[in-house]
Every structure is written in C-alpha cells, then in structure tokens.
C-alpha cells in the first residue's frame, strides 16, 4: 500500500508520487512572530510533523521547510507599542515558538528560513514578474496583476469576482484591479525597510513564501501544507507569483490543509476571546497530551478542544504508558504491513493508528502474562515504531507517571521525602504512621506501589 493524500487542488485523495524519490520536498507555512502562538497554530505543526515522520519512513531524503515570518505589519505595530526593536521582538517570539513546538514532540524541520534573510531573492522574483507583465509599479508599490493569470483561483475553486466578495482585500486607488495584491510596499523612515529598484520598502506577505520555497526547495515542490484559512488569499497568491515567475511551471503538486480548532464547542476567535495559548496549556498539561488530542481527530476535520477532552487524553496516555511499565527496552520497528501503518498511509488517519496502539499494547500485555517473551518483544517493537511515527510514547514510562497533575500538585522531591519518612516509620515499626503517609499521598493524588525492589509511585 502506498501513501495517499487528499489534494486540495484536485479535491480528491490521490496516490503520492514524488518528483524525485531521492529528494522529497515539503513546505509548511510557519508563524508570524509577534506573540506567543495559540493551539490553532500548533495543529499544522503537529499534523505536518507527523507527515514528515511518515515520509521519512518511505524515502531516504525528505526536505521539510517551515518558515518564520519576521517582517509584517503586525510585528511592526507590536514592536512600536512596546518600544522595542522589531528584530528583538521577532527573535524572542520565534524562540518561544521553537520551544512550544518542541514541547509538543515536534521534530525540527530540515530548513527554517526567515523572511528577512531572503530579501534579495524576493526582489529578484518581483523583477521577473514585472518583466513578464504579471506585475506593475504604482506609487512606490509593486502589485501582482491577478487578471494576467488565466487560471487564478484554481486552488480555492472560485471565480475571481466570487473570491473578492467578502474577502479582506485592500482597496487602493493605485490598483488596476481590486484583487491585485502587494508584492512590495514602501516603508516610512521610522519603519523597517530595504533598498530596492522601487525605493526603500518591504515585501508583501505572500511573496515571502514563494521566494523561500524557490531558493531552498526548487521551482516545483511535492507538498505544500498549512491551515485551511490560508487557501485564499495566501496560498492562491503564492501559486500566482510562483507559476508566473516560472513560466507556468506547477508550484506544488499536492496541497494539504488542516481544519480549524473549536474551543469548548465554539470556533476559536479574537472576538470571543477564547484563544488558548500553547504555553498556557503547557502549564496544565504535558505537551504529549496536547499532541494526542490533535492527532485523535482527522487532520482535515474540525478539531474540538476542551478541558474534558484534554483530561481524557491524559488518562488515555496513562493507559498506554501503563502497559509499557516493567517491560524491557526494545528497538522500535515499523511494520509496513500493519493496520496502524496502513492507516497513516491513508491520508494520515491518525485516529485509526491510535486505536492500533491500544490493540498492540493489549496483545503485548497478554503475551507477557502468557510468558511468551519473544512475542512480547516483537509486539512492543511494533508498538514503539508506530508510536514514533506519531511522536507519542517517547518518554520513559516511569517518568511519565511522575509528571505533576495541575499547578498545585506536590513536587517529586516532596513525594520522595514522604516515601523516606514512610520507610523510616516501617523500620521503627510505626505501621500506623506508615499507613498515614500512604493515605496522605493518596489524598494528594499520588499512588504508592510496593515491590521487592522497593517503593515506586505514580500520580493518579
């Protein structure tokens, strides 16, 4: 069974055939770094990290680029409000993004291009578009002429006038057509800017991705991903710029888009004030819990996020880690004939793959109970291979059960002190005192487990 992906461009699931099986290319739109990221920003990072892992299991060289937009009007406004240099602000939030994504068990992309490091490439692409009559200069701006492209709108599947209806397009007198979009805009003296043939200015948002993709991945790439909110205008405009700059060559062969996240049953939005920031959620839950929730639904569906769902995911991971406790370490293997692996190849059916984790864990536990060591090891190796493709179960199982549950949870150090106190009470034959320590810890959500090797503990 080969990898199949739902292609937004064709509106159907298609077998994945790379341009070059020796070098698979994927680009995913990263954050605009002017604030901490919310859980909606984390969903594409987790989804496409999972696809990256699956691609690596199939191909020897996968080039995965996820950009950082570090020049944007939002960044400029925030920096001005804080009285801070734009480069300092953007670097701080870029680093915060890296830390948040690492906490969700995301691998580092192969390439992390910054927009401000690619200004010459952007200017070069604009010059080519002007020379090919796809762009024009107007009052210090350079705009892409959307009517110069016959099939503009093919990604979103709507006619140009329909796309403009209700869309947030800048109305300006210097535009030849209302839908024309900015490739380059002038900068005031107090704004960041770079010298160009059209005066000092800065690039438009859409242009940045096209130029970075061309430099690092090529004129045509295999996969372009992002949230479904980027289909129009961002991805539509990327296609326009890149295809016209490259004389009609395809820009990306497969377009993948993840669905929105709803918070407590409502769409996450600024007007409702229900944004959940990743760093705030990480104060309450391990990153693996957030990742599990994201992967528990199909990436193209709307994602529900609630406290109940997070708590349930934590308990589910407790169950899986519980099956792993006491089992000898093994080298993970990927069974390409397994139902779990086939589920991932079927347009990243992660919810089905998660159910296979439970089946393997239960069979491994049964093999252990039957004393079948070889089967137990084989099943655990397969379990860990499948889990690794989803970025799950990567922690030591004993360590997992020591993670604090809530901000007011007793610390690991205090738990160990009480265990020592209980041990001393037993030595002194103060069994009532020892029992009281156990009860006190249980009231604090800590379960003690005695064995011949000593006392271990886990959080309830």
Buried (B, 14 or more C-beta within 10 A) or exposed (E): EEBBBBBBBEEEEBEBEBBEEEBBBBBBBBBBBBBBBBBBBBBBBBBBBBBBBBBBBBBEEBBBBBBBBBBBEEBBEBBEEEEEEBBEBBBBBBEBBBEBBEBBBBBEBBBBBBBBEBBEBBBBBBBBBBEEEBBBBBEBBBBBBBEBBEEBBBBBEBEBEEBBEEEEBEEEEEBEEBBBBBBBBBBEEEBBBBEBEBBBBBBBBBBBBBBBBBBBBBBBBBBBBBBBEBBBBBBBBBBBBBBBBBEEEBBBBBBBBBBBBBBBEEEBEEEEEBBBBBBEBBEBBBBBBBBBBBBBBBBBEEBBBBEEBBBBBBEBBBEBBBBBBEBEEBEBBBBEEBBBBBBBBBBBBBBBBBBBBBBBBEBBBEBBEEEBEEBBBBBBBBBBBBBBBBBBBEBEBBEBBBBBBEEEBBEBEEBEEBBEBBBEBBEEEBEEBBEBBBEBBEEBBBEBEEEEEEBBBBBE
